[in-house]
Amino acid sequence: MPRYFFNLRYGPGAGKLAVDPEGNDLPDAQAAHRHALQEARGLIAGPPSFVVRDWFACAFEIEDAQARRVRTVPFSELVPDADDEARDGDDPV
């Protein structure tokens, strides 16, 4: 099973990247994406951070075991678009 590393980008520049030294074994990049969103939810819902001021400006930069960037998952993906909310509403058909 491939290993993915979830590096937390919390600002511009090399100094604003928390590197994941352990990673997680997951079946594929799609599973890594779902895992990143789950972890983002946990961070946002957790206790306040003295380092991160705005969680929705953060992103996970997911890398594979060869240190290749597989995907970037912005925490803002957790916020539904206005179009998504309209589709989920009680619009008459």
N, C-alpha and C positions, 0 to 999 in steps of 0.2 A: 504494500500500500504506500502511495507517495506521502512524503512529509512536506507540510506547508508551514511557513513561518509568517507570523502576523505582526509585522513591524508597525508601530503606531506613529503616524505622522501627526504632530500637534502644532506645527508651525513651519514656516519656510526655513530652509538651511539644514545642514547636517546636525546641528545642535538641537534640533527640534524633532528628532526621530528616536523613539524608544525601540531598540532592536530586540526581537524575540529570539533568545538563544536556544530554546528548546523545540519549538514548533509542535505540530499535531499531525498525526497520521490520519489522513482522510482519503476517501475513494477517488475524488477527482476535484477539478477546479470549481465546479458548481457547488459541491459540498463545502469547499473552502469558503466560497462566497456566503453561503448560508451560515456557516460557523462565525464568520466575521460579523455579520449582522446580529447574531445572537450575543456575541461578546460586546458589541457596541451598545446594545440595549442594556446589558449588565453594567457597563461603565457609566452610562448616562443615569441609570436608576440608582447607582451606588452613592456612597458618601461624596461630598464635594472634594475636588482636587485643588491643591494649592498651585499646581503647575499648569493645569488645563483650565482656561477661563470659559471657553465655548466649545463644548463637545461637538456641536454640529459643524464646526470648522475643521474637525479632525477626519482622518481616513486611515484605514488599514492598507498598507502596501504589502500585498501577499507575495512571497517569494517561494520558489521550489527549492529542493535540496541543492541545486546547482547555483543558487543565488540569482536566478532569473526572475524578474518580476512577472508574475502570472496575471495579476489583476490588482486594481486599486478600488477599494470599497469605501466611498465617503459615508460618514455617519449620517449625512443629510438624506441618504436613501431611506432612512426610517421615517421621514416626514412625508406624508402622502401629498401628491400634487392636487391642485384644485380639481382637475379633471377626474382623478381617482375618487375623490370625495363625492363628486356629482354622480358618478356611476354607482357608488355604494348607497346613495340616498334612496328615499322612497319616491322616486319619480314615477308618475302614473304611466302606464304603458298603453 
